[in-house]
């Protein structure tokens, strides 16, 4: 197909071409697939953005989305350590009242004598947190602003010792 034919089909007639567009994304899971466009969000039947304008709009949005995708699990190890610490604290508080129900003794992956919280402790802690700790909603725009500011500050801190005292 020549450039003129492609231009006529895609931008004048508005035929579907999102699967060849560099700003379309597709994510395949085990059970289903999801697809979208970095520029318009959902995949459209007709997209008549010319390539230079499509690049100007889509480049930054794709970079931002890929940055978020690459950094979504950055604090996962600290989160797991915090959850383990909370489970241990609840287990220590409830163990005198619940006795053997509060702990699992000596499963295969643990050392002899080591205690681990039972599923009952997990349920109690999560229900208490849901009931007592309100969820603080921070809009996505503010979170992105803070993330951009933190990223810029980290970049500046690389060079700051060389120029400031």
Secondary structure as UniProt FT lines:
FT   HELIX           3..7
FT   HELIX           8..12
FT   HELIX           18..20
FT   TURN            22..23
FT   STRAND          24..28
FT   STRAND          33..37
FT   TURN            38..40
FT   HELIX           51..70
FT   TURN            71..75
FT   HELIX           76..98
FT   HELIX           99..102
FT   STRAND          103..105
FT   TURN            108..109
FT   TURN            112..113
FT   STRAND          115..117
FT   HELIX           119..132
FT   HELIX           140..163
//
